[in-house]
Amino acid sequence: MSAASRVRAQTYPTRPVRVIVPFAPGGPADIVARLLTQKLGDHLGRQFYVENVAGAGGNLGMRAAARAAPDGYTLVLVSSSYMVNPSLYPHVPYDPAKDFVPVTLPAYAPNVLVASPSLPVKSVEQLAEFVKANPGKLSFASAGMGTTPYLSGELFKLMTGVDLTHIPYKGSAPALTDMIAGTVQLMFDNMPPSLPHIRAGKLRALAVTTTTRSEALPDVPTVAETVPGYEASAFYGMGVPKGTPPEIVDKLNKEINAGLANPNIKARLAELGGMLIPGTPQDFGKLVAEETEKWAKVIKAASVKVE
């Protein structure tokens, strides 16, 4: 590192830093971003503030971040949509391989497969048997086309061969309303919206989609315990525009990873079902490549496109 680079890293940041979240306030991505920005601001002595740029499944916020100056004063919260959208949409307004540099992947979270108590199944194995005995009669709901819960369902169909019809909703809330009313009996969902209903007994959790069980639902098995190799996580990472000085990327990586050791952040993420996976920018870049390839295959096999 040159002397100028060392000085730049030591003095950064000298003004407020914007963190773009490509989704509306209140969702898991927004919560993760706000937890991290607070700790970054505390550690580095400058304001890190969230700017929500929602729309087009995250594409509008990613476009805004791609067009920002690569000076370390714009970060972007990268979610699973970053790895999914290039295969899902005919065109995305950014180049995921060329427009961004990974910083770190702070956390990931399972989706959860929930059933109405009226559905006579209590496990993934029983569900598969029920669907095979009643082909074409059972549907699954999700928060919408292209979301990680929806893709969790498509991956489940591909790996088990079951016949399930997808019912897309405009978000988790209306889907959960219909689930609780019994209008639809099966749903893949992000964990935070479903947790209160699971704990209240209004929904039955059949499985989580990560390879390990969730601390938030320790008694609920993983799909992989019945379907070996199944995995469908929601990821939340941090990136910067391509060309951001590497010494600033390294500093942000170290500061975010240090913040993840904070008990308050650990506890808040655990409430969301999140699990911490601090690592290097290279670790995050490798995961992006793997997840992009994985979901491209699922989307192609399911013949999914969003206009």
Phi and psi in degrees as GROMACS dihedral restraints (atoms count N, CA, C in turn):
[ dihedral_restraints ]
;  ai    aj    ak    al  type     phi  dphi    fc
    3     4     5     6     1   -72.1    20    10
    4     5     6     7     1   166.0    20    10
    6     7     8     9     1   -60.9    20    10
    7     8     9    10     1   -40.0    20    10
    9    10    11    12     1   -64.2    20    10
   10    11    12    13     1   -39.3    20    10
   12    13    14    15     1   -65.8    20    10
   13    14    15    16     1   -40.0    20    10
   15    16    17    18     1   -62.7    20    10
   16    17    18    19     1   -42.7    20    10
   18    19    20    21     1   -63.4    20    10
   19    20    21    22     1   -43.2    20    10
   21    22    23    24     1   -61.2    20    10
   22    23    24    25     1   -43.0    20    10
   24    25    26    27     1   -66.6    20    10
   25    26    27    28     1   -39.1    20    10
   27    28    29    30     1   -68.3    20    10
   28    29    30    31     1   -36.5    20    10
   30    31    32    33     1   -89.6    20    10
   31    32    33    34     1   -18.5    20    10
   33    34    35    36     1   -68.2    20    10
   34    35    36    37     1   136.7    20    10
   36    37    38    39     1   -93.4    20    10
   37    38    39    40     1   154.0    20    10
   39    40    41    42     1  -107.8    20    10
   40    41    42    43     1    -1.5    20    10
   42    43    44    45     1  -151.7    20    10
   43    44    45    46     1   171.8    20    10
   45    46    47    48     1   -58.5    20    10
   46    47    48    49     1   149.7    20    10
   48    49    50    51     1  -117.6    20    10
   49    50    51    52     1   130.2    20    10
   51    52    53    54     1   -90.0    20    10
   52    53    54    55     1   136.3    20    10
   54    55    56    57     1  -120.4    20    10
   55    56    57    58     1   108.2    20    10
   57    58    59    60     1   -79.5    20    10
   58    59    60    61     1   129.3    20    10
   60    61    62    63     1  -112.7    20    10
   61    62    63    64     1   117.1    20    10
   63    64    65    66     1   -81.0    20    10
   64    65    66    67     1    29.9    20    10
   66    67    68    69     1  -143.3    20    10
   67    68    69    70     1   167.3    20    10
   69    70    71    72     1   -69.2    20    10
   70    71    72    73     1   159.0    20    10
   72    73    74    75     1   -61.5    20    10
   73    74    75    76     1   150.4    20    10
   75    76    77    78     1    98.9    20    10
   76    77    78    79     1   -17.6    20    10
   78    79    80    81     1   -82.4    20    10
   79    80    81    82     1   175.6    20    10
   81    82    83    84     1   -57.2    20    10
   82    83    84    85     1   -42.2    20    10
   84    85    86    87     1   -62.0    20    10
   85    86    87    88     1   -41.9    20    10
   87    88    89    90     1   -65.5    20    10
   88    89    90    91     1   -41.1    20    10
   90    91    92    93     1   -64.2    20    10
   91    92    93    94     1   -45.1    20    10
   93    94    95    96     1   -60.5    20    10
   94    95    96    97     1   -44.6    20    10
   96    97    98    99     1   -61.6    20    10
   97    98    99   100     1   -42.2    20    10
   99   100   101   102     1   -69.8    20    10
  100   101   102   103     1   -35.0    20    10
  102   103   104   105     1   -62.0    20    10
  103   104   105   106     1   -45.0    20    10
  105   106   107   108     1   -70.5    20    10
  106   107   108   109     1   -40.8    20    10
  108   109   110   111     1   -64.8    20    10
  109   110   111   112     1   -36.6    20    10
  111   112   113   114     1   -61.2    20    10
  112   113   114   115     1   -45.5    20    10
  114   115   116   117     1   -70.3    20    10
  115   116   117   118     1   -36.9    20    10
  117   118   119   120     1   -62.1    20    10
  118   119   120   121     1   -43.5    20    10
  120   121   122   123     1   -62.9    20    10
  121   122   123   124     1   -41.5    20    10
  123   124   125   126     1   -63.0    20    10
  124   125   126   127     1   -42.7    20    10
  126   127   128   129     1   -74.7    20    10
  127   128   129   130     1   -38.3    20    10
  129   130   131   132     1  -101.1    20    10
  130   131   132   133     1    -5.0    20    10
  132   133   134   135     1    75.7    20    10
  133   134   135   136     1    15.3    20    10
  135   136   137   138     1  -133.8    20    10
  136   137   138   139     1   157.4    20    10
  138   139   140   141     1   -73.0    20    10
  139   140   141   142     1   130.3    20    10
  141   142   143   144     1  -112.3    20    10
  142   143   144   145     1   118.7    20    10
  144   145   146   147     1  -123.3    20    10
  145   146   147   148     1   145.7    20    10
  147   148   149   150     1   -88.5    20    10
  148   149   150   151     1   135.0    20    10
  150   151   152   153     1  -122.6    20    10
  151   152   153   154     1   114.1    20    10
  153   154   155   156     1   -83.6    20    10
  154   155   156   157     1   120.1    20    10
  156   157   158   159     1  -122.8    20    10
  157   158   159   160     1    84.5    20    10
  159   160   161   162     1   -90.8    20    10
  160   161   162   163     1   159.6    20    10
  162   163   164   165     1   132.4    20    10
  163   164   165   166     1   149.3    20    10
  165   166   167   168     1    55.6    20    10
  166   167   168   169     1    41.3    20    10
  168   169   170   171     1    64.2    20    10
  169   170   171   172     1    27.6    20    10
  171   172   173   174     1    99.2    20    10
  172   173   174   175     1    -9.4    20    10
  174   175   176   177     1   -68.1    20    10
  175   176   177   178     1   -34.8    20    10
  177   178   179   180     1   -67.3    20    10
  178   179   180   181     1   -42.1    20    10
  180   181   182   183     1   -66.8    20    10
  181   182   183   184     1   -39.5    20    10
  183   184   185   186     1   -65.9    20    10
  184   185   186   187     1   -36.1    20    10
  186   187   188   189     1   -64.0    20    10
  187   188   189   190     1   -43.4    20    10
  189   190   191   192     1   -61.3    20    10
  190   191   192   193     1   -40.3    20    10
  192   193   194   195     1   -68.1    20    10
  193   194   195   196     1   -38.9    20    10
  195   196   197   198     1   -64.1    20    10
  196   197   198   199     1   -29.7    20    10
  198   199   200   201     1   -88.4    20    10
  199   200   201   202     1    -5.5    20    10
  201   202   203   204     1   -75.7    20    10
  202   203   204   205     1   157.3    20    10
  204   205   206   207     1   -64.9    20    10
  205   206   207   208     1   136.1    20    10
  207   208   209   210     1   -85.1    20    10
  208   209   210   211     1    63.9    20    10
  210   211   212   213     1  -119.6    20    10
  211   212   213   214     1     6.6    20    10
  213   214   215   216     1    89.8    20    10
  214   215   216   217     1    -1.3    20    10
  216   217   218   219     1  -104.0    20    10
  217   218   219   220     1     8.6    20    10
  219   220   221   222     1  -134.8    20    10
  220   221   222   223     1   122.3    20    10
  222   223   224   225     1  -113.9    20    10
  223   224   225   226     1   163.4    20    10
  225   226   227   228     1  -137.9    20    10
  226   227   228   229     1   134.5    20    10
  228   229   230   231     1   -77.2    20    10
  229   230   231   232     1   115.5    20    10
  231   232   233   234     1   -98.4    20    10
  232   233   234   235     1   123.8    20    10
  234   235   236   237     1  -112.7    20    10
  235   236   237   238     1  -175.5    20    10
  237   238   239   240     1   -60.4    20    10
  238   239   240   241     1   -25.4    20    10
  240   241   242   243     1   -59.4    20    10
  241   242   243   244     1   -30.3    20    10
  243   244   245   246     1   -60.8    20    10
  244   245   246   247     1   -33.7    20    10
  246   247   248   249     1   -89.9    20    10
  247   248   249   250     1   -18.2    20    10
  249   250   251   252     1   -95.9    20    10
  250   251   252   253     1   -43.4    20    10
  252   253   254   255     1   -58.2    20    10
  253   254   255   256     1   -37.0    20    10
  255   256   257   258     1   -58.9    20    10
  256   257   258   259     1   -27.1    20    10
  258   259   260   261     1   -92.5    20    10
  259   260   261   262     1   -19.5    20    10
  261   262   263   264     1   -88.6    20    10
  262   263   264   265     1   -38.6    20    10
  264   265   266   267     1  -101.2    20    10
  265   266   267   268     1   146.1    20    10
  267   268   269   270     1   -59.6    20    10
  268   269   270   271     1   -35.0    20    10
  270   271   272   273     1  -143.0    20    10
  271   272   273   274     1   137.7    20    10
  273   274   275   276     1  -117.6    20    10
  274   275   276   277     1   144.5    20    10
  276   277   278   279     1   -83.4    20    10
  277   278   279   280     1    33.5    20    10
  279   280   281   282     1  -162.2    20    10
  280   281   282   283     1   163.0    20    10
  282   283   284   285     1  -108.4    20    10
  283   284   285   286     1   108.0    20    10
  285   286   287   288     1   -62.1    20    10
  286   287   288   289     1   -25.1    20    10
  288   289   290   291     1   -85.4    20    10
  289   290   291   292     1   -25.0    20    10
  291   292   293   294     1  -113.9    20    10
  292   293   294   295     1   -20.2    20    10
  294   295   296   297     1   -95.2    20    10
  295   296   297   298     1   -11.1    20    10
  297   298   299   300     1  -135.8    20    10
  298   299   300   301     1   156.0    20    10
  300   301   302   303     1  -119.8    20    10
  301   302   303   304     1   129.2    20    10
  303   304   305   306     1   -70.7    20    10
  304   305   306   307     1   142.6    20    10
  306   307   308   309     1  -104.9    20    10
  307   308   309   310     1   -60.5    20    10
  309   310   311   312     1  -165.2    20    10
  310   311   312   313     1   162.2    20    10
  312   313   314   315     1  -115.2    20    10
  313   314   315   316     1    91.0    20    10
  315   316   317   318     1   -66.3    20    10
  316   317   318   319     1   -37.5    20    10
  318   319   320   321     1  -154.3    20    10
  319   320   321   322     1   157.2    20    10
  321   322   323   324     1  -139.1    20    10
  322   323   324   325     1   161.9    20    10
  324   325   326   327     1  -143.5    20    10
  325   326   327   328     1   147.6    20    10
  327   328   329   330     1   -77.8    20    10
  328   329   330   331     1   154.1    20    10
  330   331   332   333     1   -88.0    20    10
  331   332   333   334     1   168.9    20    10
  333   334   335   336     1  -132.1    20    10
  334   335   336   337     1   137.2    20    10
  336   337   338   339     1   -93.4    20    10
  337   338   339   340     1   115.6    20    10
  339   340   341   342     1  -118.7    20    10
  340   341   342   343     1   149.7    20    10
  342   343   344   345     1  -127.3    20    10
  343   344   345   346     1   151.8    20    10
  345   346   347   348     1   -67.8    20    10
  346   347   348   349     1   141.2    20    10
  348   349   350   351     1   -57.3    20    10
  349   350   351   352     1   -19.7    20    10
  351   352   353   354     1   -78.1    20    10
  352   353   354   355     1   -15.4    20    10
  354   355   356   357     1   -79.1    20    10
  355   356   357   358     1   126.6    20    10
  357   358   359   360     1   -80.4    20    10
  358   359   360   361     1    53.4    20    10
  360   361   362   363     1  -138.1    20    10
  361   362   363   364     1   144.9    20    10
  363   364   365   366     1  -128.0    20    10
  364   365   366   367     1     8.3    20    10
  366   367   368   369     1  -154.9    20    10
  367   368   369   370     1   166.0    20    10
  369   370   371   372     1   -63.3    20    10
  370   371   372   373     1   -39.6    20    10
  372   373   374   375     1   -62.0    20    10
  373   374   375   376     1   -45.0    20    10
  375   376   377   378     1   -65.1    20    10
  376   377   378   379     1   -36.7    20    10
  378   379   380   381     1   -62.2    20    10
  379   380   381   382     1   -47.7    20    10
  381   382   383   384     1   -59.8    20    10
  382   383   384   385     1   -41.3    20    10
  384   385   386   387     1   -65.5    20    10
  385   386   387   388     1   -41.0    20    10
  387   388   389   390     1   -64.2    20    10
  388   389   390   391     1   -45.1    20    10
  390   391   392   393     1   -66.0    20    10
  391   392   393   394     1   -40.7    20    10
  393   394   395   396     1   -66.8    20    10
  394   395   396   397     1   -29.7    20    10
  396   397   398   399     1   -81.2    20    10
  397   398   399   400     1   -17.0    20    10
  399   400   401   402     1  -132.5    20    10
  400   401   402   403     1    62.7    20    10
  402   403   404   405     1   -61.2    20    10
  403   404   405   406     1   135.4    20    10
  405   406   407   408     1    76.9    20    10
  406   407   408   409     1     2.3    20    10
  408   409   410   411     1   -99.5    20    10
  409   410   411   412     1   -12.4    20    10
  411   412   413   414     1  -117.4    20    10
  412   413   414   415     1   137.4    20    10
  414   415   416   417     1  -114.6    20    10
  415   416   417   418     1   160.0    20    10
  417   418   419   420     1  -124.8    20    10
  418   419   420   421     1   139.7    20    10
  420   421   422   423     1   -95.8    20    10
  421   422   423   424     1   158.4    20    10
  423   424   425   426     1  -151.5    20    10
  424   425   426   427     1   173.6    20    10
  426   427   428   429     1   -74.9    20    10
  427   428   429   430     1    -2.1    20    10
  429   430   431   432     1   142.8    20    10
  430   431   432   433     1   162.5    20    10
  432   433   434   435     1   -58.8    20    10
  433   434   435   436     1   134.3    20    10
  435   436   437   438     1    85.7    20    10
  436   437   438   439     1    -9.4    20    10
  438   439   440   441     1   -75.2    20    10
  439   440   441   442     1   159.9    20    10
  441   442   443   444     1   -63.1    20    10
  442   443   444   445     1   -34.3    20    10
  444   445   446   447     1   -61.5    20    10
  445   446   447   448     1   -43.4    20    10
  447   448   449   450     1   -59.5    20    10
  448   449   450   451     1   -47.0    20    10
  450   451   452   453     1   -67.1    20    10
  451   452   453   454     1   -30.3    20    10
  453   454   455   456     1   -58.5    20    10
  454   455   456   457     1   -40.5    20    10
  456   457   458   459     1   -68.1    20    10
  457   458   459   460     1   -42.2    20    10
  459   460   461   462     1   -64.9    20    10
  460   461   462   463     1   -38.9    20    10
  462   463   464   465     1   -64.7    20    10
  463   464   465   466     1   -39.9    20    10
  465   466   467   468     1   -60.8    20    10
  466   467   468   469     1   -44.2    20    10
  468   469   470   471     1   -61.6    20    10
  469   470   471   472     1   -44.6    20    10
  471   472   473   474     1   -63.4    20    10
  472   473   474   475     1   -40.6    20    10
  474   475   476   477     1   -83.8    20    10
  475   476   477   478     1   -18.2    20    10
  477   478   479   480     1  -110.5    20    10
  478   479   480   481     1   -19.7    20    10
  480   481   482   483     1    75.8    20    10
  481   482   483   484     1    14.7    20    10
  483   484   485   486     1   -79.7    20    10
  484   485   486   487     1   155.8    20    10
  486   487   488   489     1  -102.7    20    10
  487   488   489   490     1    97.6    20    10
  489   490   491   492     1  -123.4    20    10
  490   491   492   493     1   137.7    20    10
  492   493   494   495     1   -96.0    20    10
  493   494   495   496     1   134.2    20    10
  495   496   497   498     1   -87.1    20    10
  496   497   498   499     1   135.0    20    10
  498   499   500   501     1  -117.5    20    10
  499   500   501   502     1   104.0    20    10
  501   502   503   504     1   -80.8    20    10
  502   503   504   505     1   138.6    20    10
  504   505   506   507     1  -116.4    20    10
  505   506   507   508     1   167.5    20    10
  507   508   509   510     1   -93.6    20    10
  508   509   510   511     1    69.7    20    10
  510   511   512   513     1   108.1    20    10
  511   512   513   514     1   165.5    20    10
  513   514   515   516     1   -69.1    20    10
  514   515   516   517     1   -38.3    20    10
  516   517   518   519     1   -56.7    20    10
  517   518   519   520     1   -53.1    20    10
  519   520   521   522     1   -66.0    20    10
  520   521   522   523     1   -32.7    20    10
  522   523   524   525     1   -65.5    20    10
  523   524   525   526     1   -43.1    20    10
  525   526   527   528     1   -65.8    20    10
  526   527   528   529     1   -35.4    20    10
  528   529   530   531     1   -59.1    20    10
  529   530   531   532     1   -44.9    20    10
  531   532   533   534     1   -71.0    20    10
  532   533   534   535     1   -32.8    20    10
  534   535   536   537     1   -62.2    20    10
  535   536   537   538     1   -48.3    20    10
  537   538   539   540     1   -66.5    20    10
  538   539   540   541     1   -32.7    20    10
  540   541   542   543     1   -77.4    20    10
  541   542   543   544     1   -12.7    20    10
  543   544   545   546     1    86.8    20    10
  544   545   546   547     1     6.3    20    10
  546   547   548   549     1   -66.1    20    10
  547   548   549   550     1   -36.9    20    10
  549   550   551   552     1  -129.2    20    10
  550   551   552   553     1   148.0    20    10
  552   553   554   555     1  -113.2    20    10
  553   554   555   556     1    -3.3    20    10
  555   556   557   558     1  -144.4    20    10
  556   557   558   559     1   143.1    20    10
  558   559   560   561     1  -156.5    20    10
  559   560   561   562     1   138.8    20    10
  561   562   563   564     1   -97.7    20    10
  562   563   564   565     1   131.4    20    10
  564   565   566   567     1  -144.4    20    10
  565   566   567   568     1   155.6    20    10
  567   568   569   570     1   -60.5    20    10
  568   569   570   571     1   147.6    20    10
  570   571   572   573     1   -66.9    20    10
  571   572   573   574     1   -44.4    20    10
  573   574   575   576     1   -54.2    20    10
  574   575   576   577     1   -45.5    20    10
  576   577   578   579     1   -66.4    20    10
  577   578   579   580     1   -30.7    20    10
  579   580   581   582     1   -84.4    20    10
  580   581   582   583     1   -26.1    20    10
  582   583   584   585     1   -52.7    20    10
  583   584   585   586     1   -48.2    20    10
  585   586   587   588     1   -60.0    20    10
  586   587   588   589     1   -36.1    20    10
  588   589   590   591     1   -74.5    20    10
  589   590   591   592     1   -33.2    20    10
  591   592   593   594     1   -65.6    20    10
  592   593   594   595     1   -46.6    20    10
  594   595   596   597     1   -68.0    20    10
  595   596   597   598     1   -27.5    20    10
  597   598   599   600     1   -84.5    20    10
  598   599   600   601     1    -3.5    20    10
  600   601   602   603     1    81.7    20    10
  601   602   603   604     1     7.8    20    10
  603   604   605   606     1   -80.5    20    10
  604   605   606   607     1   -22.3    20    10
  606   607   608   609     1  -131.8    20    10
  607   608   609   610     1   151.2    20    10
  609   610   611   612     1  -106.3    20    10
  610   611   612   613     1   120.6    20    10
  612   613   614   615     1   -81.9    20    10
  613   614   615   616     1   119.3    20    10
  615   616   617   618     1   -89.5    20    10
  616   617   618   619     1   -36.8    20    10
  618   619   620   621     1  -170.0    20    10
  619   620   621   622     1   158.0    20    10
  621   622   623   624     1  -105.8    20    10
  622   623   624   625     1   158.7    20    10
  624   625   626   627     1   -96.4    20    10
  625   626   627   628     1    -4.6    20    10
  627   628   629   630     1   -80.4    20    10
  628   629   630   631     1   169.3    20    10
  630   631   632   633     1   -78.3    20    10
  631   632   633   634     1   -17.9    20    10
  633   634   635   636     1  -120.1    20    10
  634   635   636   637     1   154.9    20    10
  636   637   638   639     1   -66.2    20    10
  637   638   639   640     1   155.0    20    10
  639   640   641   642     1   -91.2    20    10
  640   641   642   643     1   139.7    20    10
  642   643   644   645     1   -62.0    20    10
  643   644   645   646     1   -27.4    20    10
  645   646   647   648     1   -72.8    20    10
  646   647   648   649     1   -26.8    20    10
  648   649   650   651     1  -136.2    20    10
  649   650   651   652     1    67.5    20    10
  651   652   653   654     1   -63.8    20    10
  652   653   654   655     1   -22.8    20    10
  654   655   656   657     1   -91.2    20    10
  655   656   657   658     1    -2.2    20    10
  657   658   659   660     1   -93.5    20    10
  658   659   660   661     1   124.5    20    10
  660   661   662   663     1   -70.7    20    10
  661   662   663   664     1   168.9    20    10
  663   664   665   666     1   -89.0    20    10
  664   665   666   667     1   156.4    20    10
  666   667   668   669     1   -59.1    20    10
  667   668   669   670     1   -37.0    20    10
  669   670   671   672     1   -63.2    20    10
  670   671   672   673     1   -21.5    20    10
  672   673   674   675     1   -66.3    20    10
  673   674   675   676     1   -22.5    20    10
  675   676   677   678     1  -108.6    20    10
  676   677   678   679     1   -34.0    20    10
  678   679   680   681     1  -118.1    20    10
  679   680   681   682     1    88.6    20    10
  681   682   683   684     1   -55.9    20    10
  682   683   684   685     1   134.3    20    10
  684   685   686   687     1    91.4    20    10
  685   686   687   688     1    -7.6    20    10
  687   688   689   690     1   -73.2    20    10
  688   689   690   691     1   134.1    20    10
  690   691   692   693     1  -160.1    20    10
  691   692   693   694     1   131.1    20    10
  693   694   695   696     1  -151.8    20    10
  694   695   696   697     1    87.2    20    10
  696   697   698   699     1   -98.6    20    10
  697   698   699   700     1   156.7    20    10
  699   700   701   702     1   -98.6    20    10
  700   701   702   703     1   122.2    20    10
  702   703   704   705     1  -105.4    20    10
  703   704   705   706     1   146.6    20    10
  705   706   707   708     1  -132.9    20    10
  706   707   708   709     1   110.8    20    10
  708   709   710   711     1  -127.8    20    10
  709   710   711   712     1  -179.5    20    10
  711   712   713   714     1  -125.4    20    10
  712   713   714   715     1   136.1    20    10
  714   715   716   717     1  -133.4    20    10
  715   716   717   718     1   171.4    20    10
  717   718   719   720     1  -138.3    20    10
  718   719   720   721     1   159.7    20    10
  720   721   722   723     1   -61.3    20    10
  721   722   723   724     1   145.7    20    10
  723   724   725   726     1   -56.6    20    10
  724   725   726   727     1   136.9    20    10
  726   727   728   729     1   100.5    20    10
  727   728   729   730     1    -7.2    20    10
  729   730   731   732     1   -61.8    20    10
  730   731   732   733     1   132.4    20    10
  732   733   734   735     1   -53.4    20    10
  733   734   735   736     1   133.1    20    10
  735   736   737   738     1   -60.3    20    10
  736   737   738   739     1   -30.0    20    10
  738   739   740   741     1   -68.3    20    10
  739   740   741   742     1   -30.5    20    10
  741   742   743   744     1   -73.9    20    10
  742   743   744   745     1   -39.9    20    10
  744   745   746   747     1   -57.8    20    10
  745   746   747   748     1   -45.4    20    10
  747   748   749   750     1   -64.0    20    10
  748   749   750   751     1   -40.3    20    10
  750   751   752   753     1   -65.6    20    10
  751   752   753   754     1   -43.2    20    10
  753   754   755   756     1   -62.9    20    10
  754   755   756   757     1   -41.4    20    10
  756   757   758   759     1   -58.1    20    10
  757   758   759   760     1   -48.4    20    10
  759   760   761   762     1   -64.1    20    10
  760   761   762   763     1   -41.8    20    10
  762   763   764   765     1   -69.3    20    10
  763   764   765   766     1   -40.4    20    10
  765   766   767   768     1   -66.4    20    10
  766   767   768   769     1   -44.8    20    10
  768   769   770   771     1   -62.3    20    10
  769   770   771   772     1   -37.1    20    10
  771   772   773   774     1   -65.7    20    10
  772   773   774   775     1   -38.4    20    10
  774   775   776   777     1   -64.4    20    10
  775   776   777   778     1   -29.5    20    10
  777   778   779   780     1   -68.1    20    10
  778   779   780   781     1   -16.7    20    10
  780   781   782   783     1   -78.1    20    10
  781   782   783   784     1    -9.9    20    10
  783   784   785   786     1   -68.2    20    10
  784   785   786   787     1   126.9    20    10
  786   787   788   789     1   -57.8    20    10
  787   788   789   790     1   -35.1    20    10
  789   790   791   792     1   -65.4    20    10
  790   791   792   793     1   -41.3    20    10
  792   793   794   795     1   -66.8    20    10
  793   794   795   796     1   -44.1    20    10
  795   796   797   798     1   -56.7    20    10
  796   797   798   799     1   -45.7    20    10
  798   799   800   801     1   -66.4    20    10
  799   800   801   802     1   -41.8    20    10
  801   802   803   804     1   -66.4    20    10
  802   803   804   805     1   -41.8    20    10
  804   805   806   807     1   -66.8    20    10
  805   806   807   808     1   -35.4    20    10
  807   808   809   810     1   -63.3    20    10
  808   809   810   811     1   -36.1    20    10
  810   811   812   813     1   -60.7    20    10
  811   812   813   814     1   -31.0    20    10
  813   814   815   816     1   -86.6    20    10
  814   815   816   817     1    -0.2    20    10
  816   817   818   819     1    83.4    20    10
  817   818   819   820     1     8.0    20    10
  819   820   821   822     1   -80.6    20    10
  820   821   822   823     1   151.1    20    10
  822   823   824   825     1  -125.0    20    10
  823   824   825   826     1   139.2    20    10
  825   826   827   828     1   -86.8    20    10
  826   827   828   829     1   137.2    20    10
  828   829   830   831     1  -141.2    20    10
  829   830   831   832     1    63.3    20    10
  831   832   833   834     1   -61.5    20    10
  832   833   834   835     1   146.4    20    10
  834   835   836   837     1  -167.7    20    10
  835   836   837   838     1  -166.4    20    10
  837   838   839   840     1   -89.0    20    10
  838   839   840   841     1   165.0    20    10
  840   841   842   843     1   -56.9    20    10
  841   842   843   844     1   -35.3    20    10
  843   844   845   846     1   -66.3    20    10
  844   845   846   847     1   -38.1    20    10
  846   847   848   849     1   -59.3    20    10
  847   848   849   850     1   -45.1    20    10
  849   850   851   852     1   -65.9    20    10
  850   851   852   853     1   -43.3    20    10
  852   853   854   855     1   -60.2    20    10
  853   854   855   856     1   -39.2    20    10
  855   856   857   858     1   -64.9    20    10
  856   857   858   859     1   -42.6    20    10
  858   859   860   861     1   -65.8    20    10
  859   860   861   862     1   -39.8    20    10
  861   862   863   864     1   -57.9    20    10
  862   863   864   865     1   -45.9    20    10
  864   865   866   867     1   -62.5    20    10
  865   866   867   868     1   -43.0    20    10
  867   868   869   870     1   -66.7    20    10
  868   869   870   871     1   -45.0    20    10
  870   871   872   873     1   -69.2    20    10
  871   872   873   874     1   -36.3    20    10
  873   874   875   876     1   -61.3    20    10
  874   875   876   877     1   -44.9    20    10
  876   877   878   879     1   -65.7    20    10
  877   878   879   880     1   -42.4    20    10
  879   880   881   882     1   -60.9    20    10
  880   881   882   883     1   -50.2    20    10
  882   883   884   885     1   -74.3    20    10
  883   884   885   886     1   -26.1    20    10
  885   886   887   888     1   -60.8    20    10
  886   887   888   889     1   -40.3    20    10
  888   889   890   891     1   -66.1    20    10
  889   890   891   892     1   -42.5    20    10
  891   892   893   894     1   -64.9    20    10
  892   893   894   895     1   -44.4    20    10
  894   895   896   897     1   -64.3    20    10
  895   896   897   898     1   -40.2    20    10
  897   898   899   900     1   -65.5    20    10
  898   899   900   901     1   -44.7    20    10
  900   901   902   903     1   -64.4    20    10
  901   902   903   904     1   -33.8    20    10
  903   904   905   906     1   -88.7    20    10
  904   905   906   907     1    -4.0    20    10
  906   907   908   909     1    54.6    20    10
  907   908   909   910     1    49.1    20    10
  909   910   911   912     1   -99.0    20    10
  910   911   912   913     1   134.1    20    10
  912   913   914   915     1  -144.2    20    10
  913   914   915   916     1   142.4    20    10
  915   916   917   918     1  -120.0    20    10
  916   917   918   919     1   129.3    20    10
